[in-house]
Amino acid sequence: MAQFEPYLSFNGNCAEAMRFYEKTLGGKIEMSMTYGEAPPMPGQPAPSGDAAKRIMHASMTLEGDR
């Protein structure tokens, strides 16, 4: 089975982009974590406002990957 694991960066529109790829490629978003949901980083302030709502990590499978 071939694997493709890109790591993409978006300027605040990752959730929108992931929904687009899910629809366009026929995939399924398996996991999505915002900066606000991530474990706290020692010595760093917790993200707030729009920063906390941005996607930090997301995972999608495409048909045939399961």
Secondary structure, DSSP 8 states (H G I E B T S, - for coil): ----------SS-HHHHHHHHHHHHTEEEEEEEETTTS---TTS----HHHHHSEEEEEEEETT--
